[in-house]
């Protein structure tokens, strides 16, 4: 007997099509054929107009949700996205909820590719950000002379808003290229500076090329100046913070529990240190939560940091277990015992203390669990009458261990 004939491949019900400003003219024959057969076409109002979707068109809901598309599972559906659907587009959001045989995609050049071509920038040497749905503060750790930054913007008005924001950050001398409606008949590219921005009637979709200038960027080493943080005085001071970040050893995509966060300075520098690093900052004093959130916002880390009110260990229940824990305040035997019980093997723990009671606690923990015990005594030059002397900070004991 011969083997049964293979079943025909299942036809995808959903097609994600990348669309440029040239509309239908820029699409492949396969894309146009799929569009003609679609029962429903999703996209932004501009996308739907460019392809003449008519009664079949359905605009994305606000706030954005893929639920209306998934509700039509099995029907012939097209989703329109600007350029490459998997670069700050709807493709990635949809793919999470679809099997591989349910959908297909026809990408077009992304806005970043078009912008890099127009500006003659090597795209692999350019930082590409989607600021159309993100705060400008995400630029804070990235702004530095010599960088090439490409970003998409929400609408035409956002170009002037970004220029004003750059000026307030000390980057008013930055060269800006405003790129409007790239790839279409109404494409327009205009150049200016952040502090001299006077462009009007900027048309969406809009992207901006930024050559930062005006001041040096954020230092990349641990131990930022204390003055860069909002604080009520409860902050791990710069030299100790640098030692602490070295012991914490941040890695990409890791989660930190920052217990007794104070100003959240340790969480901020943890998140700045490695791509995708996240932090949950637990703070027992409600008045300090605002400083933690302010610092997260100012450093562009609101999506990476969460501030939680409560006292450890009671507050720790119900949260994703971390890769690393920092205890900056409120250390106790009950907390150490709780952490040792709930944390998986391989979790790193770093605890700092300045009181005699905490010193005793950490010395006993070191004797019981091993690890590394460090005592840091730091002095800085300061005035003594008309002369100077060494002004000593309280010694800090630091215990670090891997569970």
C-alpha positions as CSV (number, residue, x, y, z in Angstrom):
1,X,0.0,0.0,0.0
2,X,1.2,3.5,-0.8
3,X,1.4,6.0,1.9
4,X,-1.6,8.3,2.3
5,X,-1.3,11.6,0.6
6,X,-0.1,14.4,2.9
7,X,-2.7,16.8,4.2
8,X,-2.6,20.2,2.5
9,X,-1.0,22.9,4.5
10,X,-3.4,25.0,6.5
11,X,-3.9,28.4,5.0
12,X,-3.2,31.3,7.4
13,X,-6.3,33.3,8.3
14,X,-4.3,36.4,9.3
15,X,-1.8,38.4,7.2
16,X,0.3,41.2,8.7
17,X,1.3,43.6,6.0
18,X,3.9,46.3,6.3
19,X,2.8,49.5,4.6
20,X,4.7,52.5,3.4
21,X,3.6,56.0,2.6
22,X,3.3,55.0,-1.1
23,X,0.3,52.8,-0.1
24,X,-0.9,50.2,-2.6
25,X,1.8,51.1,-5.1
26,X,4.5,49.9,-2.8
27,X,3.0,46.5,-2.0
28,X,3.9,43.2,-3.5
29,X,1.4,41.3,-5.7
30,X,0.9,38.8,-2.8
31,X,0.1,41.6,-0.4
32,X,-2.4,43.2,-2.8
33,X,-4.1,39.9,-3.5
34,X,-4.4,39.2,0.3
35,X,-5.9,42.7,0.8
36,X,-8.5,42.1,-1.9
37,X,-9.6,38.9,-0.3
38,X,-9.7,40.1,3.3
39,X,-13.0,40.3,5.0
40,X,-11.7,42.7,7.7
41,X,-8.7,45.1,7.5
42,X,-7.2,46.5,10.8
43,X,-4.9,49.5,10.9
44,X,-4.6,53.1,11.9
45,X,-6.9,55.6,10.1
46,X,-4.0,56.6,7.8
47,X,-3.2,53.0,6.9
48,X,-6.9,52.3,6.1
49,X,-7.1,55.4,3.9
50,X,-3.9,54.6,2.0
51,X,-5.3,51.2,0.9
52,X,-8.9,52.3,0.4
53,X,-10.2,49.8,3.0
54,X,-13.7,51.3,2.9
55,X,-16.3,49.4,4.9
56,X,-13.9,46.6,5.6
57,X,-11.6,48.8,7.5
58,X,-11.5,48.7,11.3
59,X,-9.3,51.1,13.3
60,X,-7.4,49.9,16.3
61,X,-9.1,50.5,19.7
62,X,-7.7,53.1,22.1
63,X,-6.0,52.0,24.3
64,X,-4.4,49.5,21.8
65,X,-5.5,45.9,22.0
66,X,-5.2,42.9,19.7
67,X,-8.4,41.4,21.1
68,X,-10.6,42.5,18.1
69,X,-8.3,40.7,15.7
70,X,-8.1,37.5,17.7
71,X,-11.9,37.6,18.0
72,X,-12.1,37.0,14.2
73,X,-9.9,33.9,14.3
74,X,-10.5,31.8,11.2
75,X,-11.8,34.6,9.0
76,X,-9.6,36.2,6.3
77,X,-8.1,39.2,8.2
78,X,-5.4,41.7,7.3
79,X,-3.5,43.8,9.8
80,X,-1.7,46.9,8.4
81,X,1.4,48.2,10.1
82,X,3.9,50.9,9.3
83,X,7.0,49.5,7.6
84,X,8.3,46.4,9.4
85,X,5.5,45.0,11.6
86,X,8.1,43.5,13.9
87,X,9.9,46.7,14.7
88,X,7.8,48.7,17.2
89,X,4.7,47.3,15.3
90,X,1.7,45.1,15.9
91,X,3.4,42.0,14.6
92,X,5.1,41.0,17.9
93,X,2.0,41.7,20.0
94,X,-0.1,39.4,17.7
95,X,2.4,36.6,17.4
96,X,2.4,35.9,21.1
97,X,-1.2,34.6,20.9
98,X,-1.0,32.8,17.5
99,X,0.2,29.5,16.3
100,X,2.8,29.6,13.6
101,X,0.4,28.3,10.9
102,X,-2.3,30.9,11.7
103,X,-0.5,33.9,10.2
104,X,2.0,35.2,7.7
105,X,3.7,38.5,7.3
106,X,4.8,40.7,4.4
107,X,7.2,43.4,5.8
108,X,8.2,46.6,4.1
109,X,11.3,48.8,4.9
110,X,11.0,50.1,8.5
111,X,11.0,53.9,9.3
112,X,14.4,53.4,10.7
113,X,15.7,51.9,7.5
114,X,14.3,54.7,5.4
115,X,15.6,57.3,7.9
116,X,19.1,55.9,7.9
117,X,19.1,55.8,4.1
118,X,18.0,59.5,3.9
119,X,20.6,60.6,6.5
120,X,23.4,58.4,5.1
121,X,23.8,56.8,8.6
122,X,24.9,53.2,9.1
123,X,21.9,51.7,10.8
124,X,24.0,49.3,12.8
125,X,25.8,52.3,14.3
126,X,22.5,54.1,15.1
127,X,20.4,53.7,18.2
128,X,16.8,53.1,17.2
129,X,14.0,53.9,19.6
130,X,10.2,53.9,19.4
131,X,9.2,57.1,21.3
132,X,5.8,57.2,19.7
133,X,4.4,55.5,22.8
134,X,7.2,56.0,25.4
135,X,8.5,59.0,27.4
136,X,11.4,61.1,26.2
137,X,13.2,60.2,29.4
138,X,14.2,56.9,27.8
139,X,16.8,58.9,26.0
140,X,18.5,60.0,29.3
141,X,21.1,57.1,29.5
142,X,21.7,57.2,25.7
143,X,22.4,60.9,25.0
144,X,26.1,61.6,24.5
145,X,28.2,63.4,21.8
146,X,29.1,61.1,18.9
147,X,25.9,59.1,19.1
148,X,23.4,58.7,16.2
149,X,19.9,58.3,17.5
150,X,16.8,57.6,15.3
151,X,13.4,57.7,17.0
152,X,9.8,57.5,15.9
153,X,7.4,60.1,17.4
154,X,3.8,60.2,18.3
155,X,2.7,62.9,15.9
156,X,3.9,66.2,14.4
157,X,3.5,68.2,17.6
158,X,5.9,65.7,19.4
159,X,8.8,67.0,17.3
160,X,8.7,70.4,19.0
161,X,8.1,68.8,22.4
162,X,11.2,66.6,22.0
163,X,13.3,69.6,20.9
164,X,12.2,71.5,24.0
165,X,12.9,68.5,26.2
166,X,16.4,68.1,24.8
167,X,17.1,71.8,25.5
168,X,16.0,71.5,29.1
169,X,18.4,68.5,29.5
170,X,21.4,70.6,28.3
171,X,21.4,69.2,24.8
172,X,20.1,72.3,23.1
173,X,22.9,72.3,20.6
174,X,21.9,68.9,19.2
175,X,21.4,68.7,15.5
176,X,18.0,67.4,14.6
177,X,16.7,66.0,11.3
178,X,12.9,65.9,11.2
179,X,11.8,63.2,8.7
180,X,8.1,63.4,7.6
181,X,6.1,60.9,5.7
182,X,9.1,59.0,4.5
183,X,8.7,56.9,1.4
184,X,5.8,58.8,-0.1
185,X,5.1,61.6,-2.5
186,X,4.9,64.1,0.4
187,X,8.2,63.1,2.0
188,X,9.9,66.0,3.7
189,X,13.2,66.3,5.6
190,X,14.1,69.4,7.5
191,X,17.1,70.1,9.7
192,X,17.4,72.4,12.7
193,X,18.8,72.4,16.3
194,X,17.0,71.6,19.5
195,X,17.2,75.1,20.9
196,X,16.5,76.7,17.5
197,X,13.5,74.6,16.7
198,X,11.0,76.7,14.8
199,X,9.5,74.2,12.3
200,X,5.7,74.3,11.9
201,X,3.1,72.0,10.4
202,X,5.2,68.8,10.9
203,X,3.3,65.9,9.3
204,X,2.9,62.4,10.7
205,X,4.2,59.8,10.4
206,X,7.3,61.5,11.7
207,X,10.8,60.4,12.8
208,X,13.7,62.3,14.1
209,X,17.5,61.9,13.8
210,X,19.4,63.3,16.7
211,X,23.2,64.1,16.9
212,X,23.5,65.0,20.6
213,X,25.6,68.0,21.5
214,X,25.8,70.5,24.3
215,X,27.1,68.5,27.2
216,X,28.5,65.1,28.1
217,X,26.2,62.2,28.6
218,X,25.4,60.2,31.7
219,X,28.5,58.4,33.1
220,X,28.4,54.7,32.4
221,X,30.3,53.6,35.5
222,X,28.5,52.9,38.8
223,X,28.4,55.6,41.4
224,X,26.5,58.5,40.0
225,X,26.7,61.8,41.9
226,X,24.3,61.9,44.9
227,X,22.9,65.3,43.6
228,X,21.4,63.5,40.5
229,X,18.8,61.7,42.7
230,X,15.7,63.1,44.5
231,X,16.3,62.2,48.1
232,X,15.4,63.1,51.7
233,X,18.9,62.3,52.7
234,X,18.3,58.6,52.9
235,X,20.5,57.4,50.1
236,X,23.4,55.0,49.6
237,X,26.2,57.5,49.1
238,X,28.2,57.4,45.8
239,X,31.3,55.6,46.9
240,X,29.4,52.9,48.8
241,X,26.9,52.7,45.9
242,X,29.7,51.9,43.5
243,X,31.0,49.1,45.8
244,X,27.5,47.8,46.2
245,X,26.8,47.7,42.5
246,X,30.0,45.8,42.0
247,X,28.9,43.2,44.5
248,X,25.4,43.0,43.1
249,X,26.9,42.3,39.6
250,X,23.9,43.2,37.4
251,X,23.3,41.1,34.3
252,X,21.0,41.5,31.4
253,X,17.3,40.8,32.0
254,X,17.8,40.1,35.7
255,X,15.4,41.2,38.5
256,X,16.5,42.9,41.7
257,X,14.6,43.1,45.0
258,X,15.8,46.3,46.6
259,X,14.7,46.0,50.3
260,X,14.6,49.3,52.2
261,X,15.0,51.3,49.0
262,X,15.3,54.8,50.5
263,X,15.6,57.0,47.3
264,X,15.8,54.0,45.0
265,X,19.4,54.9,43.9
266,X,20.6,51.3,43.9
267,X,17.6,50.2,41.8
268,X,18.2,53.0,39.3
269,X,21.9,52.1,38.8
270,X,21.0,48.4,38.7
271,X,18.6,49.1,35.8
272,X,21.1,51.3,34.0
273,X,23.8,48.8,34.3
274,X,22.5,46.0,32.0
275,X,19.9,45.7,29.2
276,X,16.5,44.7,30.3
277,X,17.5,44.7,34.0
278,X,14.5,45.3,36.3
279,X,14.0,46.2,40.0
280,X,11.2,46.1,42.6
281,X,12.0,48.6,45.4
282,X,10.4,47.8,48.8
283,X,10.2,50.8,51.1
284,X,8.4,50.9,54.5
285,X,8.0,54.7,54.6
286,X,5.3,55.9,52.3
287,X,6.7,59.4,52.0
288,X,9.8,58.0,50.2
289,X,7.9,56.3,47.5
290,X,7.5,59.5,45.6
291,X,11.3,60.0,45.5
292,X,11.7,56.5,44.2
293,X,9.2,57.0,41.4
294,X,10.6,60.5,40.6
295,X,14.1,59.0,40.1
296,X,12.7,56.1,38.0
297,X,11.0,58.7,35.7
298,X,13.9,61.1,35.5
299,X,16.3,58.3,34.4
300,X,13.7,56.8,31.9
301,X,13.2,53.7,34.0
302,X,9.5,53.8,34.8
303,X,8.9,50.6,32.8
304,X,11.8,48.8,34.6
305,X,11.3,49.9,38.3
306,X,8.3,49.3,40.6
307,X,8.0,51.0,44.0
308,X,6.2,49.0,46.7
309,X,5.1,50.3,50.1
310,X,5.6,47.8,52.9
311,X,8.0,46.3,55.4
312,X,10.0,43.2,54.7
313,X,9.7,40.3,55.1
314,X,5.9,40.6,55.2
315,X,5.6,42.6,52.0
316,X,7.6,40.2,49.9
317,X,4.8,37.7,49.3
318,X,3.3,37.4,45.8
319,X,6.1,39.0,43.8
320,X,8.3,37.4,41.1
321,X,11.3,35.9,42.7
322,X,14.5,37.8,42.0
323,X,17.9,37.0,40.6
324,X,19.5,39.2,43.2
325,X,18.5,40.9,46.5
326,X,19.9,44.0,48.1
327,X,19.2,44.8,51.8
328,X,19.9,48.5,52.3
329,X,17.8,49.0,55.4
330,X,15.7,47.1,57.9
331,X,17.9,44.0,58.0
332,X,16.9,41.5,60.6
333,X,17.4,37.8,61.4
334,X,13.7,37.2,60.5
335,X,14.3,38.8,57.0
336,X,17.5,36.8,56.4
337,X,15.8,33.6,57.5
338,X,12.8,34.3,55.3
339,X,15.0,35.0,52.2
340,X,17.1,31.9,52.7
341,X,13.8,29.9,52.8
342,X,12.1,31.3,49.7
343,X,14.9,32.2,47.4
344,X,16.1,29.5,44.9
345,X,19.7,28.4,44.8
346,X,21.9,30.7,42.8
347,X,20.2,33.9,44.0
348,X,22.7,36.6,45.0
349,X,22.3,38.5,48.3
350,X,24.1,41.7,49.3
351,X,23.4,43.4,52.6
352,X,24.8,46.7,53.9
353,X,24.7,47.9,57.5
354,X,26.1,50.8,59.6
355,X,24.8,50.1,63.1
356,X,26.5,47.8,65.6
357,X,23.4,45.6,65.6
358,X,23.4,45.1,61.9
359,X,27.2,44.5,62.0
360,X,26.6,41.7,64.5
361,X,23.8,40.3,62.4
362,X,25.8,40.2,59.2
363,X,28.9,38.8,60.9
364,X,26.7,36.0,62.2
365,X,25.2,35.4,58.8
366,X,28.7,35.2,57.3
367,X,29.7,32.6,59.9
368,X,26.6,30.6,59.2
369,X,26.3,30.8,55.4
370,X,29.8,31.9,54.2
371,X,30.2,34.4,51.4
372,X,32.2,37.6,51.5
373,X,32.4,40.1,54.4
374,X,33.7,43.6,53.7
375,X,34.1,46.7,55.9
376,X,34.5,50.0,54.1
377,X,35.7,53.1,55.9
378,X,35.7,56.1,53.7
379,X,37.0,59.6,54.5
380,X,36.7,62.7,52.3
381,X,38.6,66.0,52.6
382,X,36.6,68.8,54.1
383,X,37.0,72.2,55.7
384,X,38.5,72.6,59.2
385,X,38.6,76.3,60.0
386,X,40.8,77.8,57.4
387,X,42.4,74.5,56.6
388,X,41.2,71.0,55.8
389,X,41.0,67.6,57.4
390,X,39.6,64.1,56.7
391,X,35.9,63.8,57.5
392,X,35.0,60.2,58.0
393,X,31.7,58.6,57.1
394,X,30.2,55.9,59.3
395,X,31.9,52.5,58.5
396,X,29.7,50.3,56.3
397,X,29.8,46.5,56.6
398,X,28.8,44.6,53.6
399,X,27.9,40.9,53.4
400,X,27.5,39.2,49.9
401,X,26.7,35.6,49.3
402,X,25.2,33.3,46.7
403,X,22.2,31.3,48.1
